[in-house]
Amino acid sequence: MILKRKILMILLAFTVNVYAQDNNRYQINIEDPSNQLDAKTASNLRTAFNEQYPTFARLDGYRTKRNVTLQIANSETESIKAKAGEIKVNSAWVKGKSLDKMNKELWNALASNWSSFSKDKRKGYSLTFVSKDPNLDPVLRQKLIDTYFEVYPTLVKTFNDKSPKDVLFVVDTAYKAVAEASGNRILFSAGYMKAHPTDIDVVTHEGMHVVQGYGYGSGPVWLTEGIADYVRYKYGVDNVGSKWSLPAFKETQSYKNSYRITARFFVWLEQNVKPGLIATLDQQLRAHQYTEQSWVNLTGKSLDQLWDDYAKNPNQVQLKYSDKTSK
């Protein structure tokens, strides 16, 4: 109980921001056919929902239900029981309770759905970590946290000093891809991380997406993902340990393949055409100033011409991968 109250205090400021932005996106339907709730109690329950559930949904991760049903269930709970999409209350407990007590009890009930929760701060940066996987290896969890604090501040200082300094990690058992970033939240697949526990530089790739913050319509997806993998190559903390590398060139490849294929092309460009090119393109994308003409303006050649040059001599590149075992 003490831990859950501490969690509530930690998230208070975050709750206010989310409530202001998202409360209209979540709806509650109170089912009380026997009229066991008086008007004031029902109103306080709605207010507590609007103040707590959007924060829970934001931290909860993957497709948290937006429409929620609140039921009177005196036989199932002594106070409040809650999960995504469903809240159950004991009418005797809730009667006469203050809004503050409802808020605390509702948050405690919602947070009990997570296997673990923590918030760490180091040198002006913070990381909120929510795991919905009871089997998440604590060693892996700590490695993900340490990787964030090791690499993310460098990405912020190098590419975008206006990036969020408070980032959220969610490890979700329902999410089946690898990882994705949205705003300041990075969502990890519990299944993928269990199968690939050494791939800690997923944090570097997705952390760069947070730093990119391009918004919609800034540029092609292949460019966004290519930059993120280029950054993983250059700033990753243990690519050797995860057996991650940039693939050798093949004639069937294209710069539009994204990810590692595009990233290797970018390394070649940085070493043979124009140092600092990728950082400049990153700036243009964030400012929504990128066009295909950007390549000509910055290098004197079109993108297709640059790829042709790369295809003629793809091995004119020196690759060096980060390796924690050698440090």
PAMARNU-267809 format. One line per field, with one value per residue (C-alpha): x negated, y negated, z negated; residue number from 0. Coordinates in Angstrom, 2 decimals. Example, Ala and Ser with C-alpha at 12.3 -4.5 7.8 and 13.67 -1.06 7.14 Angstrom:
% residues 2
c1	(-12.30  -13.67) .
c2	(4.50  1.06) .
c3	(-7.80  -7.14) .
seq	(0  1) .
***
This chain:
% residues 327
c1	(0.00  -2.84  -4.44  -1.20  -0.68  -4.22  -3.42  -0.37  -2.47  -5.12  -2.55  -0.50  -1.98  -1.84  1.81  2.77  1.21  2.80  6.17  6.11  5.21  6.98  9.96  12.42  11.04  12.19  15.78  17.33  20.76  22.06  24.38  26.43  29.89  30.74  29.78  27.28  25.20  26.40  25.81  22.76  21.06  21.70  20.32  17.16  16.65  16.84  14.35  11.97  12.21  11.38  8.42  6.92  7.88  6.22  2.93  3.34  4.14  1.10  -1.15  0.63  -0.66  1.08  4.66  6.02  9.79  11.20  14.79  15.13  18.05  18.42  20.55  21.76  20.20  20.38  19.58  16.39  14.56  14.44  13.65  12.69  11.48  10.35  8.69  8.68  12.31  13.86  14.31  16.20  17.07  18.52  21.44  21.06  17.36  17.76  20.69  19.55  15.94  14.09  12.89  9.31  9.90  11.68  8.77  6.24  8.23  8.98  5.33  4.24  6.70  5.56  1.84  2.29  2.63  -1.09  -3.81  -6.24  -6.57  -9.50  -10.71  -14.43  -16.12  -19.71  -21.30  -18.16  -16.63  -13.94  -12.55  -9.21  -9.19  -5.99  -6.10  -3.00  -5.12  -5.50  -8.33  -10.45  -14.06  -15.13  -18.64  -17.22  -14.98  -17.98  -19.95  -17.14  -17.12  -20.90  -20.97  -18.44  -20.50  -23.73  -22.61  -19.47  -21.06  -23.71  -21.03  -19.20  -22.34  -23.47  -20.24  -17.46  -17.89  -14.13  -13.41  -11.45  -13.61  -11.02  -10.50  -8.18  -9.02  -6.19  -6.84  -3.56  -2.62  0.16  -2.15  -3.50  -5.91  -9.38  -9.05  -7.60  -7.81  -4.99  -5.57  -7.70  -6.58  -8.46  -6.49  -8.41  -7.13  -7.57  -7.80  -10.50  -12.59  -12.39  -13.54  -16.26  -17.48  -20.77  -19.10  -19.28  -19.98  -16.34  -16.40  -18.83  -16.73  -13.42  -15.02  -16.07  -12.45  -11.54  -14.29  -13.24  -9.75  -9.04  -5.26  -3.16  -4.09  -7.72  -9.26  -9.25  -9.19  -12.31  -14.28  -12.99  -13.80  -17.12  -18.22  -17.16  -19.21  -22.14  -22.00  -21.86  -24.99  -26.85  -25.65  -24.52  -26.10  -26.43  -25.60  -28.14  -26.47  -23.13  -24.72  -23.38  -25.20  -24.67  -24.15  -26.54  -25.39  -23.38  -22.20  -18.63  -18.70  -17.30  -17.69  -13.94  -14.42  -14.73  -16.41  -19.86  -20.13  -19.46  -21.66  -24.67  -24.12  -24.10  -27.39  -28.87  -27.55  -28.98  -32.41  -32.63  -30.34  -29.48  -30.17  -27.24  -24.76  -22.44  -22.23  -21.31  -18.61  -17.30  -17.01  -15.19  -12.73  -11.93  -11.39  -9.29  -11.73  -12.89  -12.28  -14.01  -15.85  -17.56  -20.01  -21.03  -21.34  -23.50  -25.64  -25.31  -23.69  -20.22  -19.39  -19.33  -22.73  -24.14  -22.77  -24.32  -27.68  -27.28  -26.35  -29.52  -31.80  -29.81  -32.83  -34.46  -33.24  -34.75  -32.40  -33.02  -30.44  -30.00  -30.92  -30.51  -32.65  -35.68  -35.15) .
c2	(0.00  -2.40  -1.69  -2.32  -5.64  -6.60  -5.76  -8.01  -10.91  -10.38  -10.51  -13.45  -16.04  -13.62  -12.89  -16.54  -16.86  -13.69  -14.62  -17.95  -16.38  -13.00  -12.94  -13.42  -10.34  -8.01  -7.30  -5.67  -4.05  -3.53  -0.56  -0.97  0.55  0.65  -3.03  -2.24  -5.33  -8.80  -11.63  -13.04  -9.64  -8.91  -12.33  -11.76  -8.37  -9.96  -12.62  -10.04  -8.06  -11.15  -11.94  -8.45  -6.30  -8.38  -8.18  -4.45  -4.00  -6.00  -3.89  -0.64  -0.28  1.58  0.83  0.08  -0.11  -3.63  -2.77  -1.61  -0.08  -0.70  1.86  2.28  5.57  5.78  9.50  9.10  6.30  4.55  1.21  0.83  3.39  2.22  3.22  1.97  1.41  2.46  0.97  2.63  0.88  1.79  -0.58  -0.45  -1.39  -4.17  -5.86  -9.07  -8.67  -11.82  -12.33  -12.09  -8.63  -7.48  -8.70  -6.82  -3.60  -3.66  -4.25  -1.44  0.90  -0.06  0.13  3.63  4.85  4.30  6.68  3.89  0.14  -2.19  -5.70  -6.53  -9.90  -10.64  -13.96  -15.71  -12.69  -10.37  -7.01  -5.55  -1.77  0.29  4.05  6.14  9.28  11.14  13.15  10.23  10.98  8.35  8.39  7.53  4.89  3.20  3.39  1.61  -1.09  -1.49  -1.64  -4.48  -6.55  -5.76  -6.59  -8.74  -11.91  -11.70  -11.48  -14.46  -16.60  -15.52  -15.75  -17.58  -19.33  -19.95  -16.24  -14.98  -14.47  -12.15  -8.90  -5.97  -2.29  0.25  3.99  5.48  9.14  8.27  6.45  8.87  6.79  5.77  2.23  -1.12  -4.71  -7.23  -10.62  -9.96  -6.34  -3.27  -0.03  3.28  6.74  8.98  11.99  10.44  9.31  12.77  14.34  11.71  10.64  9.27  6.85  3.92  1.44  1.61  -1.21  -3.16  -2.74  -3.59  -6.31  -8.00  -7.90  -9.86  -12.35  -12.57  -13.75  -14.46  -14.33  -13.38  -14.19  -15.07  -12.54  -8.91  -6.08  -4.47  -7.62  -7.83  -4.17  -4.35  -7.24  -5.39  -2.33  -4.51  -6.04  -2.57  -1.66  -4.82  -5.26  -1.78  -0.47  3.25  4.17  6.99  8.51  8.55  9.93  6.91  5.67  3.86  6.31  6.47  4.79  6.79  5.66  6.47  3.89  0.38  -2.60  -2.28  1.05  -0.94  0.08  1.70  1.63  -2.09  -2.63  -1.05  -3.36  -6.29  -5.18  -5.08  -8.57  -9.94  -8.46  -9.11  -12.01  -14.43  -14.08  -15.37  -14.72  -12.54  -15.05  -17.76  -15.60  -14.85  -18.59  -19.17  -16.37  -17.78  -21.23  -19.72  -21.19  -17.93  -17.26  -15.07  -18.21  -18.18  -15.54  -17.69  -20.80  -19.04  -16.77  -17.99  -14.71  -13.22  -10.35  -7.86  -9.07  -8.66  -5.12  -4.29  -5.53  -3.40  -0.34  -0.70  -0.66  0.47  1.87  -1.53  -1.77  -1.06  0.51  0.68  2.00  1.22  4.08  4.01  7.11  5.17  2.25) .
c3	(0.00  -0.80  2.58  4.44  2.64  3.58  7.20  7.02  5.72  8.40  11.15  9.87  12.23  15.14  14.32  14.57  18.03  19.37  17.87  19.65  22.98  22.95  20.61  23.44  25.19  22.39  21.46  18.41  18.20  14.65  14.33  11.15  11.78  8.05  7.53  4.77  5.58  4.72  7.17  5.36  5.12  8.78  9.72  7.65  9.26  12.70  11.63  10.19  13.43  15.51  13.28  13.00  15.98  18.75  16.86  16.37  20.06  21.09  18.87  19.55  23.07  25.82  26.87  23.42  23.68  23.90  23.02  19.44  17.55  13.81  11.97  8.42  7.28  3.48  3.45  5.52  3.76  0.42  2.08  5.75  8.26  11.68  14.92  18.51  19.52  16.23  12.75  9.92  6.67  3.31  2.74  -1.04  -0.88  1.65  -0.09  -1.77  -0.65  0.37  3.93  2.67  1.19  4.35  6.45  4.34  4.22  7.94  8.77  6.45  8.16  11.65  10.82  9.37  12.99  13.53  12.49  11.68  11.75  11.13  11.84  11.98  12.33  13.33  14.21  15.43  17.19  15.87  16.92  15.89  16.34  16.40  16.92  17.51  17.73  14.43  15.98  17.12  16.19  13.62  15.13  18.56  17.03  15.44  18.70  20.55  17.89  17.93  21.73  21.68  19.27  21.14  24.67  24.61  23.17  25.91  28.61  27.15  27.01  30.48  32.44  30.61  27.28  27.12  26.80  23.76  20.71  19.16  21.08  20.46  21.09  21.22  21.54  22.75  23.14  25.64  28.06  30.67  32.77  31.51  30.19  31.17  30.03  29.75  28.19  25.13  24.74  25.95  26.08  25.94  26.77  23.75  26.05  28.21  25.27  23.71  26.97  27.56  24.10  25.46  27.87  25.49  28.29  29.24  26.69  28.90  32.06  30.38  28.29  31.51  32.66  29.52  30.32  33.97  33.08  36.73  36.62  39.62  43.19  42.51  44.90  46.06  43.54  45.01  44.20  40.64  39.95  41.78  39.60  36.44  37.39  38.46  34.97  33.46  35.37  34.35  30.76  29.73  26.54  27.37  30.96  30.85  27.81  29.61  32.81  34.69  37.78  41.07  43.97  46.89  50.10  52.65  56.06  55.10  52.32  52.39  50.10  49.58  47.80  44.57  41.32  41.55  45.35  45.46  42.40  44.11  47.07  44.66  43.10  46.60  47.31  44.07  44.79  48.53  49.45  46.66  42.95  40.89  43.71  41.62  38.79  41.29  42.85  39.36  38.69  41.96  41.27  37.83  39.32  42.16  44.67  46.23  49.93  52.50  53.55  50.15  51.39  54.36  52.24  49.66  51.84  55.42  56.47  56.42  54.08  56.97  58.16  54.68  54.46  57.83  56.57  53.44  55.52  57.58  54.55  51.47  49.65  49.39  45.83  42.43  39.91  36.18  33.75  30.08  27.76  24.00  23.59  24.77  22.40) .
seq	(0  1  2  3  4  5  6  7  8  9  10  11  12  13  14  15  16  17  18  19  20  21  22  23  24  25  26  27  28  29  30  31  32  33  34  35  36  37  38  39  40  41  42  43  44  45  46  47  48  49  50  51  52  53  54  55  56  57  58  59  60  61  62  63  64  65  66  67  68  69  70  71  72  73  74  75  76  77  78  79  80  81  82  83  84  85  86  87  88  89  90  91  92  93  94  95  96  97  98  99  100  101  102  103  104  105  106  107  108  109  110  111  112  113  114  115  116  117  118  119  120  121  122  123  124  125  126  127  128  129  130  131  132  133  134  135  136  137  138  139  140  141  142  143  144  145  146  147  148  149  150  151  152  153  154  155  156  157  158  159  160  161  162  163  164  165  166  167  168  169  170  171  172  173  174  175  176  177  178  179  180  181  182  183  184  185  186  187  188  189  190  191  192  193  194  195  196  197  198  199  200  201  202  203  204  205  206  207  208  209  210  211  212  213  214  215  216  217  218  219  220  221  222  223  224  225  226  227  228  229  230  231  232  233  234  235  236  237  238  239  240  241  242  243  244  245  246  247  248  249  250  251  252  253  254  255  256  257  258  259  260  261  262  263  264  265  266  267  268  269  270  271  272  273  274  275  276  277  278  279  280  281  282  283  284  285  286  287  288  289  290  291  292  293  294  295  296  297  298  299  300  301  302  303  304  305  306  307  308  309  310  311  312  313  314  315  316  317  318  319  320  321  322  323  324  325  326) .
***
